[in-house]
Structures are given as C-alpha cells and as structure tokens.
Amino acid sequence: MDRTTGIPPGSPKRLRRDARAAVLVLGVALVLPAALPRASGSQNDSSLPGIVFVQARRVMASELTQRFPEGSRLVRFDPEGPSRSTVDLTPGFFAAADPQISPDATRMLFSGQMSAGARWQVWEMDTDGSNQLQVTHCSGDCLKPVFLPRGRIVYTVFNGTGLRQASALYVSDESGAGAHPITFGPGDFEAETVLQDGRILVSAASPLTANGNGSETRTLYTIHPDGTELTVLRQDAHPGLTRSKAEELADGTVLFVERRRVAGREVGGELAWIPPAVLHNSLVTPGQSVYWSAHELNEGTLVVSKQRSDSLVSDAKFDLYTFDLAKKVVGPLIYRDPKFSSLEAVPLEQRQTPRYYWSILHPDSKTGRVICLNAYLSADAPGGHLGRRIAHVRVLTLEQGDGRVHVLGEAPVETDGSFYIMVSADRPIRFELLDAKGTVIRAQRSWIWARPGEDAGCLGCHEDKALVPENHWPLALKRLDTPFPLGVSVGPQPAHLMSGK
C-alpha cells in the first residue's frame, strides 16, 4: 500500500441543464473508415455499438500531461450510422483524452486541455458532445476521471514540475464539489477504473517511493473510495515493467497494457490479463504486436488500439480493431485514419453500476491505527519467515514540506510478531524491524498511511499476498488494551504502554 498528496481543486457551482435534450451540431471528419463486419467471438451476434475514441497526430510514452504534444480530440463513430464517419465532440479544445462513459451511457467524463500548455481539467458532456461542463479547476493538472456510484467521481491530480512532479487520487461530487485526496504518500497514483465490487483499480510505482525507484516499475493496486486498504492487486512486479490502461471484463478478469521500456518499444505494449483466482498475470498478445489500449465491446470481444506494422517509433500510429479473446487473435479493422492515431476507444453501451462502498471512517478523528499480525512473515525471507528475533518496530514519516524522513518513534513487537500502534491520520509512514540491539532486520520501502479512525491491518512484512491470516488472537491485542502512540498526543497512557513491556 502507498499514496501521494496534491492541491485540492476548486468546487465550481454546477450549471443547470435546461437544454440537455438539445443536440449540438459538430464538425465531421472527411475520412471514412474501412468496411466494418459484425463482431465475432460473442454470444450475441448483434452489430458493434457506437464508440468514442481519441484521435491524435502524434503520441508519446511520456507522462499523462505530455501524451499528445500536437493536440488530440474526442470523436464519436457509429458503425451502423448512415454516414459512417466520425463526429468531432471537442472542437474547442487543443487536446482531449480519457473518455469514460456513465453506466447509463448518456454522459461521459473526459480530460480536456483548452490550449497548448494550459492545465488539463476534468470535463463532462452528453455522449453527442452537448452540454459540456468543466468539473475541476485545478491549480495543477487533473486527468483520467472515472465515475463512482451515487454521483461521485475519482480522478488523478498532478502537482509540481520536473522531478518534483507527483500525482495523487482525488474524489469529489460529479459537480467538482467536496474534492478531497484519498492517497497520502509518494507513488504517482493514477486512476484506472472502478471494479464491480466498488474498489478503485489504480496504477502506481512499485515500490511506492518518491520519484520512482530508478526502474520505472509500475503495477496495479486496489483502494477503497475512502482511501483505505491500498493493496497490490497481484505481487508480480518485475523491474522495468509498466502496467496501465486497465479495465475489468464482465467475468472479473483484469485486462491491461504491459510495457517494458526497451529500444524500439517506447510507445504502447502488450495486452496482459489476470483472470479471477489466478495469482499472476499472463500475456494475451504476441510480443511483435504493440497496443495502446483495449476495452470490452461485448463478452469475448474487445476493441483494441493496435500499432500499424509500418509505423516508426518516433511516429507511431494506431488503428482500431476487434480482438477475439477466446482465440487471442486480432479481428477485422474497425477504423483507420491515415493522418491520426485512434486510441482509448470505449463503447457507447449501458453497463452495471459498481457496488457502493460504505465507509466507516471517522472524519473528525486525527489518528489511525495499524495492527500487524505477524512481522516475521516475509516473502523475501527463506521459507517465508524471518529468522532473527524482532524486538521493536521503528516508524518513519515523510515530511510534506521538505520531503525529509523523520523518526516518529519505536513500539514493541510481541513474540508472535504482532504489534499495534496509533499514528497521525493521512500521513505517510513506513516501518523498520529492529532486533534487541537496535539493528535493522528488515526495512519497508513503500510508504503507506492510515485514514482518520481507520484500523489498518497487515499480515506481515512484505508477506506473500496469497496467504490468509491464521485465525488466532495476536498477543499485541491481548496485552495492549490501547494502541502504542507514535507521534501523536493522546493524554496519559497505561504504564505497560509507556514502558513498552
């Protein structure tokens, strides 16, 4: 688990939608797509739905704010429409990206940049391009919005510049009101999608450290909409791999793009997936193919953005195809424009609303609690168990102002490896396990946090994510009637807490 902060965007008042039914007439591209066949590999042999996608003359594998240096636009394409041409939905923007369709398929969120060099903001509009409303007014860049249940959204906020640039996740009402961060430490978090069980799927650095760890490794995590229980989706982070552009398929499979930065492969990557109950991901596409994005059209069929075989890395162009998941083969061409890449296609179809997550946090609380069941458990140790006796756990924090690491204090570790502590809420922390002489046995690399009133739990120290905790009462909870306070003032404490015995 780990997180990052940003500057909260403003909360503009929502404009009334008296003209929601009006249709805005927009520009139409003159390039016609190739003939479109019916979808294959699906249970329903109906025609393919309409899609919304990004068109860009040039794409780059840099950070989100610099993906489209020559601008981009959102277009709508209806395969069964009379003209079979594209409609420009964002003619007033220098760049637009990250289309996200509402569950009822009537509205969409997107990221918009009004002019070259301007800040990206989150916008909303109807699926025909009408009723465009600016949702955020960030001092930094706000991108990659995703719908949450009950009129809320989550999005990515970038703050700072150069090496000091960092990203965090924010949640707000669909109007932009009530915006607040849900990540509180380094790791450069980016919103990917919302799973059907209500968790948010995010991509972030691995480990969660400031400005990456030199290998540019990014993996997938899950987090609740209130910022609790940040967890690695699967413990499968190979150095140098970037996992992003993830979505959940109808059967619960998580599909994403996996990219390794090597010569000649700077843009796009291979499609990979993690089926339900599978511990590790596997590739779906062959290594010689390069993909930018993939979304489910219907069960068994994707719409993918695939790089042209004759594209140069410096001028990579992508086209839209169907993809048969059962056969793992690319299907017929859906759309191609010789001058543009076609990316991030999403179908204009209704989908099930994810479950609503009921938070039990206490917003007025200034602290959170962390319970570790057995610090001896470690996937990095021989046999999965640390051999040296652990006496204490040292808790470190990262100061938001200067970025320096400070020691909050030490707490006792019981003979069964358990400890129970209280820390300031929404503050990055990490742990070091110490022996009786104060020597570090094992140090956590990622920064984590506890939310106000949260009881955050961990099974061990970088434990195997496939493990299930034993059903026993840890000694830390048997002996300590209250958590050991570190860096917080909670008034007089029992003698056994003050002595650490």
N, C-alpha and C positions, 0 to 999 in steps of 0.2 A: 504494500500500500504506500501511496505518496501523493503530494499535492503542490499547488502554486497559487500565489495571490495576484490580483490585478486591481486596477482602479475601477470602482463601480460606475457603470454608465448611468446617464440621467434617465428620468422617467417621464417622457412626454405624455400629455393627455391624448387619448385615442380620439380620432376623428369619427364622426358619425357616418354610417354607411347608408345614406338615403338612396344612393344610386347603385346599390350592389347589383341590381339586375341589368344595369346598362352594360353594353359590350363596347369596349374600346377598340376602334379600328386601328390596326398597327401595320407596320411595313412588312412586306412579304418577300422572302428571298427568291431569286430567279432560278437558282439551281435546283433541278428536280432530282429526287433520289432514284436509285435503281428500283426495278420492279420488286415488290415485296410479296413473298409467299406466306402461307399460313404457318403458324407456329408448329414445331414438331416436338415430340417427347413429352407432351402434356396429356392429362386425362381429358381435358376439354379442347376440342379441335376448333374452337372459335377463332376469329380473326384477332390479330395482335391489337392491343389497345393503343390509344394515343400516348405519346411520350413527350416529356420536356427534357431538354438537354442543353449543355453548354457548347457554344461554338467559339473557337479561338484560333487566331492565325499562328500563334506560337505558344508552346507550353514548355515549362521548365520544372525541374525536380527540386526547386528551392522551397523555402518556407511558404506557407499558405498565402501570405500577403504579396508574394512575388511570382505566383504561378503563371500569370498571363501578362507578360511585360508589354504586349501590344494591345491589351484590352481583350474583352470577351463579352458574349451576350447569351441570354437565355432564349431559346426558341422552342416553339411547340410544333409537333409534327403528328398529324393524324393519318395513319396509313390507309384508312378506308375513306378519307375525305375526298371531295371532288377534285381539288387541285393537286393534292399530294405534294404540296410544297410546305416550306417552313414559315412560321409567323414569328417575327421578332417581338418578344414580350418586354424587352428592356431597351428601347431605342434611346432613352435619355441618359443611359449610364455608360461610362467608359468601360467598366468591367462588371460582370455579374457571374455568380457561381453558386454552388452548393444548393441546388433546388431540393426542397423537402415538401412532399405532398401531405396534406392533412388526411387523417383517417377517413373522412367523408368525401375526399377527392374534390372539394370545392375551392380550397385555398392552398397557397404554398408559401413557405418561407424561403428566403434566399439571401445571399450575401451580395451587397452592391457597393460599387465604388463610383461616385458621381463623376470624378475627373481624375486624370493621371496624377498619382502622388497623394490623392485625398485618402482619408481614413475609410476603411471598409466598415459598413454598418449592416445590421440585420434589417431586412425589409419583409413586408408581407403583401400579397396581392391575390386576386382571384386567378384561377387557372387559365383565364383568357387574357391575362395581363392587366385587367382593370382594377380600380380601387387600390392603387399602390400606396402603402403607408410605411413610413420609416418607424421602426420599432425601437432601435437603440440610438443613443447619441454619445458614443464612447469617446473618451479622450485618446484612447488607443485604437486598435482595430478589433472589430467584432465580426466573427465569421462562423461558418458551419453550424447554423441553427437547427434544432430538432424539436418537433412537437412532443410535449409531455401531456399526460392526461389532465383533465379538468382545467383547461385554459392556461397552461403554463408552457414555457419553452426552456431549453438549455442551449447554451452556445459557448463559443471559445473567445476569450478576450486576450489580445496581445498587448503588452505594455513594454516600454523601454525600446532601445535601439541597439543594433550591433550585438556584441557579446552579452550585453545586459538585457537583451530582449527575452521575455518569458511569457508563457501563456497559462491561463487558468480557465476553469469552467465556472460559468455563472448561470443562475436560474432566475427567471422573472415571470411575471404575468405576460400573456401574449401582447399586451399593450406596451411592455417595457417597464411597467411599474414594479416596484419591490425588488429590483435587481440586487442579487447578493451572491458572493462567491461560495462555492462548495468544495474547492480544493485550496490547500493552505501550505504548500511547500513546493520546492523545485521539482521539475519533471516534464515541463512543457506539455500539459494536457491538451488534448483535442477531442471534442465530442464526435462520436461516430454515428451511433443510432441508439434507440431505446428498445430493449428486449421486451418480449411479450410478458415477462414476469415483472416488469416495472423497473428493472435495473437499467442504468445507462452504460452502454458499452463505449469505452474511451481508448484512445491510443496515447502512450506516453513513453518517456525514456525508461530504459532498463539498465541499471538500477535508476531509481528516481533521485537524481542528483542535479545540481545546478549546472547549466550549460552542457548537459550530456556527460558522457564518460569517455569521450575520445573515439568510441567505436561506432557512434551514431546508431546504436541499437534502440529500436522502439518496438514495444509489444502491446498487447491488448489487456485491458483491465476492466473490471466492472465496479460500479459505485452506485449507491442509492441516491435518489434525487436530493436528499438532505445532506449529502456529503459523508455519510457513514459507510463503513465496511468496504473500503477500497481493497480490491483483491485481484491478483493476477488471474486472468481467465484460464491460462494453462502455463505451467512452469516450463517453457520451451524457448527461452531467449538465447539464441545463438548470436555471438558477436557480429556486428555489421549488418544484421537483418533489420529491415523496417517493415512493420505490419500496419496497414492503414486501410481506409476506404472499406470499412467492414459493415456488413449488414447481416441480419438474421433471416434465414429462409423459413418457409412455412413449417418444416419439420423440426425446427430448433437448431439446425446446422448454422454455424457462424462462418460466413464466407468473407474473404478479404484479399487484398493485394499484398504480396510479399516481395520485397525488393532488396537486392544486395548491390551496393554501390561498387561496381567494377567497371573497367574500361569498356565503353560502348553500350552501357546499360544504365545511363543516368536518369532516364525518364521511363516511368512505368515499371511493371514487374510481372510476376507470375500469379495466377489465381491459386489460392490455397483455401482449405476449409478445416473446420473442427466439428465433426458430427457429434450429436449428443452422446454422452457417456464415453467418449474417446479421450484419452489423456494427452495426445499430441496431435499437432496439425499435419496434414499431408498435402502435397501439390495436386492440383486438378489439371493443370495445363502443362504442356511440354516446355522445356527450357528455351527453345528457339522462338517462342511466341512472347510478345510483350503486350501487357494490358494496362489500361489506366483505371478502369472501374468496371463493376458488374452489379446488376440489380436483378431481382427475380421478376420475370414477367408473369409467369404462372407456374404451377407446380411442375418441375422438371425442365423449365426453360428460362434462360437468362437473357438479358440484353447486355452485351459487353462492348466496351470500347477497346478495340484492338489496333495496335500499330500496324501501319502499312509495311509490307516487307521491303519496299524500296525506299523507306524513309531513312534519312540520315539522323544521327542522334541529335545534332545541332538544330535540326528542323523536323523533328518527329511529328508525323500526322497520324491521327487515329480516326477510325471509322466505326460505325455501329453494326453489330452482327447479333444474330441469335446464337445461343450456346446450349447444346443438349447435355444436361448434367449426367444422365444415365450413361451415355456413350462417351462423355468427356471430349466432345468434338465441337468445333465451330460450325454453326449453321449458315444459312444464307445471309447475304448482305441486307441490312435494313436501310442504312442511309450513308451516303458519302458526298462530301463537297470537296472538290479538288483544292480549294484555297483554305479550307478550315479543318481543324480537328474537331471531332464530335465526341463529347465527353460527358460523364456523370448523368447518363440517361436514366430517368425514373418514369415508371408507368403511371398514367392517369386513371387509377383504379382505386376503389374503396378497399380498405383493409381493416382488420380488427384493431380496436383501440387497446394499447397495452394496459395492464393492470395498474391501479393506483396504489402507490406506496404510502402507507400510513406511518408517518414519523412519530417517534416517542421522545424526541429531544425536548430539552427544557431551554427555550431561548434566553431566559433570564439568568441561567447559570453561567458562571465564569470558568468552570472547570470541567474536565472529563476524566474518566478513569480507564486504566488499562490493566487487564488481567492476563498474565501469561501462564498457561497450564504446565508447560514443561520446557524450560530453556535448553535442556540437554538435547532435545530433538533437533537435528540439523541434517539436511540432505547433503551437505558438503563434508560431513564427518564420516569416518569409516563405520560401516554398519548403521549409519544414520543417527549416531548417538555420540555426543561429546564425552570424552573420557576423563577430563580433568574436573575436579570439584569446583563448582561455581559458588562463590561466596556472596557477591553483590552484583547488582546491575547499575551501571552509570548511565544517566540520562543526559543527553546533549540537546541543545536547541540552536536554531539558526536565527540570528537577529535579522529582522526585516530591513532595518535601516542600513547597516553596514555589511550585512552578509557574513559576519564573523560567527564562528562556532563558540558557544559558551556552555559550561557545565552547569546543569540545574542541581545536580546532587547525586547521591547513591542511595539505593534501597536494598534491603536484604533479600536474598534468594533462598528459598526453603530447600530442604534436602531432596524433595521430589522435583525440583527445578521450577517451582511456581513463584511468582511474585505479583504484587498488587499495589499499584501506585495511582496517585492523583496528580494531574498536571494542568496547566492553563489550557483552556479550550482554544482551538483554532490556531495553534502554534506548532510549527514544525519541530519534531523530536526524532531522535534515533537512539539506539541502545548499544552499550558495550558491556560484555560479560567479563567479570573480574574474578581472579582467584583470591585466596586469603591474603596474599601479599600485595594486591592491587594491580597485578599484571593482567593485561588484556588477553583473554582467551579467544574471544570472537567478537568482531565489531560489525554491526549492521551498516550497510552502505546507503540504503534508501531512507528518505525522510518520510515520516508518517505524521499523523495528528489524531486528536480526539475532539469531537464536536461538543458543544455545550450539553452537559448532562449525559453524554454517551458513555456506555460501558463497552469499550472496545476490547475485543479478545483476540489473542493469538495462540496458536497451538504450540509453537516452539520458536527456534531461531533459524529462519530460512528453512523451515521444515518442508518435507515432501507434501505438495498440495493434494496428493491422492490420499493422504492419511485422514482418518477420522479419529477425533479425540476419544480416549478411554472414558468410560462412564464412572468417574470417581470424583470425590470432593478434594480439591487441591489444598495442601497444607496452608497456603497463603490465605485462603478464605476461612479455614478452620481456626487459625491462630489470630489473624488480624480482623477485628471487627470493623475497622475502617481502613481505607487505603493509605499507604505511606505517602505523605505530601512531599512533592518536589517542586520547588519554585513557586509555591502558592502559600498564601496565608489563610489558615482555616481555624485559628484560635488554639487554645490549649489542647494537647494531644495526650492519649494514654501513654504511660511510661514505656510499655513494650514497643510503641512506635518510635519514640524518641531515642531509645537505645538501639533499636534495630535487632533486638534479640527475640 
